[in-house]
Amino acid sequence: MNSDKERKDKVGAGRPAPAFARIEKVPPLAMLLYVGMVGITVLFAVLVGLYIYTRARDGWADSVHPLPRWFSLSTVVLLVSSYTLAQAPRLYRDDDVRGMARCLGVTLILGSIFTGLQLLGWRELVNQGVFFTGEPSGTYIYMISALHIVHLLGGMLFLLTLLLRALHAARDGVRTLVFIRNPYRRLQLRLLSTYWHFIDGLWVALFMLFLFLF
């Protein structure tokens, strides 16, 4: 009996733990994205912590500068872009590549509009006398907004690549079938949606922070 138990222990000894088994099933591209998202979160958490420390050091004095209204409008635009992109997986499952391409195109346009509105917000800050090298609160606004735009542009490049492939596939029935049945395209769309919603949620959190503390 003991020998049977020992044999079972030896057989099970070579098996990975359930948690590691699940990690091994994660595609390398997805793992890279998740690690990157953790890094982005840490980066912005550090910047927000420094911003709060700076405001606390200055005694939480009320700022005489209102948060740019363009930032509020850009937040709405980004939320709408998250909604349009959320429709793409459903259209993909319905084999509607053209519809999916339209959603990707609209999302790309909205992302570009968001970037433009952020730049208008910077100009509004300048008109208020808030410069990058001026008061600390203004410096952090510029820095965090610029870093967020950079990360959004990375998502837009990924989105543009997938959009061009979808438009190419939509021109022919055979290419459409290959595109729909390709598990790598499904993975790309899922990762794009995950990253875009993450960047969306990150900006909403930052916007709410600046709305109450700027």
Secondary structure, 3 states (H helix, E strand, C coil): CHHHHHHHHHHHHCCCCHHHHHHHHCCHHHHHHHHHHHHHHHHHHHHHHHHHHHHHHCCCCCCCCCCCHHHHHHHHHHHHHHHHHHCHHHHHHCCCHHHHHHHHHHHHHHHHHHHHHHHHHHHHHHHCCCCCCCCHHHHHHHHHHHHHHHHHHHHHHHHHHHHHHHHHHCCCHHHHHHHHHCHHHHHHHHHHHHHHHHHHHHHHHHHHHHHHHC
